[in-house]
Amino acid sequence: MVTEEEMRAAMIGGLRLHNAPILLLQYSPEWPMLFGREAERVRATLGERVLQLEHVGSTAVPGLAAKPIIDMALAVADSADEPRYVPAMEAAGYVLEAREPDWHQHRLLKGPDTDINLHVFSLGCPEIGRLLIFRDWLRNHDAERDFYERSKRELAKRTWKYVQNYADAKTSVVEEIIARARAATNPI
C-alpha cells in the first residue's frame, strides 16, 4: 500500500483528490485501437529508444470492464535517465506526472489527447513481466477474468480519496491471480 506521503513525493504537480467511486465501463473494442494509435506516436517520438511497448491493464483484456484509461508499459534502456526520453515526449505533448525512483525507477507520463498512463521502466524490469503475465492470464482464462471483474466492481462502488487507493485495494486479488498463473506456467 502506498502512503499519502509516498504519493505526494512521487506526483509531479501534487496529488489529485478523487473522493468518489471509480467509474468502470464495459469493455470497448476501441481500446486496442487507442493503444495502437498511441504506440505509433510513442515509437515515432522515441524511435530506437523504444525497446518494448505493451498494452497492459484492464483495457488490454477483451471482455473486461475497466476505467477508460489506456495503460501502456514502455521499456527504455534506463528509465532513470530522463534526459534521454522525457524531453522528446514532452515536445510531443506528453506530461511527466510521476517519478518513483524507489519502485523500479518507474516514471508515469500522460498523453496529449488520449487518456493514457504510460508507465516507463528499464528494459528487463520484473514489473513488466508481472504486467504481461497478469494480462495474458486474464485474456486466456475466462473464470479468472470474471473473478477479477467482480472484485473490481465491488471495490469500485466505494468512495476513494485517491484513485491509487482503489488500485492498492485490488493488490491482493491481483497477486492471487498472478500466483495461480505462475503456478500453472511453472509447475515446479
Residue pairs with C-beta under 8 A, 6 or more apart in sequence:
1 168
1 171
2 164
2 168
4 15
4 162
7 15
7 162
7 164
8 14
8 15
10 98
10 99
10 100
11 97
11 98
12 96
12 97
12 98
12 99
13 97
15 162
16 162
17 161
17 162
18 160
18 161
18 162
18 163
18 165
18 166
19 159
19 160
19 161
20 159
20 160
21 156
21 157
21 158
21 159
21 160
22 67
22 155
22 156
22 160
22 163
22 166
23 67
23 68
23 156
24 65
24 66
24 67
24 152
24 153
24 156
25 65
25 66
25 67
25 68
26 65
27 59
27 61
27 62
27 63
27 64
27 65
27 66
28 59
28 68
29 62
31 55
31 59
31 60
31 66
31 68
31 70
32 55
32 59
32 60
34 59
34 70
34 114
34 116
35 55
35 59
35 60
35 70
35 72
37 114
38 70
38 72
38 111
38 114
38 116
38 118
39 53
39 55
39 72
41 92
42 50
42 53
42 72
42 74
42 89
42 118
43 50
43 53
45 88
45 89
45 91
45 92
45 94
46 76
46 85
46 88
46 89
49 76
49 77
49 84
49 85
49 88
50 74
50 75
50 76
51 75
51 76
51 77
51 123
52 73
52 74
52 75
52 123
52 128
53 72
53 73
53 74
53 75
54 60
54 72
54 73
54 128
54 131
54 132
54 135
55 70
55 71
55 72
55 135
56 71
56 72
56 73
56 119
56 131
56 132
56 134
56 135
57 66
57 69
57 70
57 71
57 117
57 131
57 135
58 64
58 65
58 66
58 67
58 71
58 152
59 66
59 67
59 68
59 69
59 70
59 71
60 71
60 135
60 139
61 135
61 138
61 139
61 145
62 139
63 142
63 145
64 138
64 145
64 148
64 149
65 149
65 152
65 153
67 163
68 115
69 115
69 116
69 117
70 111
70 114
70 115
70 116
70 117
71 116
71 117
71 119
72 116
72 117
72 118
72 119
73 119
73 121
73 127
73 128
73 131
73 132
74 118
74 119
74 120
74 121
75 120
75 121
75 122
75 123
75 124
75 125
75 128
76 84
76 85
76 120
76 121
76 122
76 123
77 84
77 122
77 123
78 84
78 105
78 122
79 104
79 105
79 106
79 107
79 120
79 121
79 122
79 125
80 101
80 105
80 122
82 96
82 99
82 107
85 120
86 96
86 107
86 109
89 96
89 109
89 118
90 96
92 112
93 111
93 112
93 113
94 109
94 110
94 111
94 112
94 118
95 109
95 110
96 107
96 108
96 109
97 108
97 109
97 110
98 106
98 107
98 108
99 106
99 107
100 106
100 107
100 108
104 121
104 122
104 125
104 126
104 127
105 121
105 122
105 125
106 119
106 120
106 121
106 127
107 119
107 120
108 117
108 118
108 119
108 120
109 118
109 120
110 116
110 117
110 118
111 118
119 131
121 127
121 128
130 178
133 178
133 181
133 182
133 185
134 174
134 177
134 178
134 181
136 181
137 144
137 177
137 178
137 180
137 181
138 144
138 145
138 148
138 177
139 145
144 177
144 180
144 181
147 173
147 177
148 173
148 174
148 177
151 170
151 173
152 170
152 173
155 166
155 169
155 170
156 166
158 166
158 169
160 166
160 169
